[in-house]
């Protein structure tokens, strides 16, 4: 799975940034939203 994730990150860096990096400075998700994200993972 790790190899597939690395390939995904390399092939689509914009999507990777949107999903896994904070592209908006100083933005923090609400505790409720963060809990949903953690639960989905």
N, C-alpha and C positions, 0 to 999 in steps of 0.2 A: 504494500500500500504506500509506503514511503516513496518508492520510486515513481509511482503514478502521480503522487502529489507534487513531487519535484518537476516532473514533466509538465503538469498542469501549470505550475508557477512560471516555468520558463516559456511555455508556448503562449500564455495569455497574461503578461505582466500587469496590464491595466485591470483586469478582473481580479487578479491576486491582490493588487493594492486596494481595490474597493472592498474586498471581503476581509482582508487580514491586516491592513495597516490603517492607521488613523490619518486620513488625508485632510481632515479639517482640524487645524491646530486648536488645542485646548478643548476639543469636544469630548464629552463623556456620555455614554449611554445612561439612561435612567436605571435605577436598580431593578425595576420590573423587567425592562427590556433585556438587560444583561442576564438576568436569571433565565429568561426564555432561551437566550443564545447558549448559555451553558447547558441547559437541559436538552437542547437539540443535538449537542455534540456528543 
